[in-house]
Amino acid sequence: MFFPKINVKNDPAKHWHRPDRHFFANGACQVLAFAFLERYPDLGFHARWIKPTAGFTGNHIYVTDGINAFDYHGLTTEQRLLAFGFKRGRRFFPGWDASLVDLPADILVSEQRSRQIEGLWLREPKQFLHDALPRARNFLDRFGDIKRRLK
């Protein structure tokens, strides 16, 4: 999860023109998660949502196999990703807490399906200034072959 200094999510041009890590950390994490699952369907990963407790902000979606995790930072352990995310959330918002919700892959690219889950409302890849899925695939390329680096 990433908390930008200014609100860029509501300005399609500003949001699109942010660096990739910022783009996929703040508003397009679901598209990156989908691209990962699309590329590595046989690794046993699934999408997981960090759902903030009511009254708080700081949603984030990443993929995990229960040990390893991947998001805009790259490959790490799920334990490390969650420790970092919760620490960051609490630094910005005292009392911040969240639950973990597993999500089916198709929800990540469907606004309509995502809205069927309480508290979730995701943009589809084509709802950004440009289609975010090719950008996610290109960003994923930077991490090389993930299969070799799994723990």
Secondary structure, DSSP 8 states (H G I E B T S, - for coil): ----SS--TT-HHHHHTS-HHHHHHTT-HHHHHHHHHHH-TTS--EEEEEEE-TT----EEEEESSSEEEETTEEEEHHHHHHHHHHHHHHHSTT--EEEEEE-GGGGG-HHHHTTSTT-----GGGSSS-HHHHHHHHHHTT--GGGG--
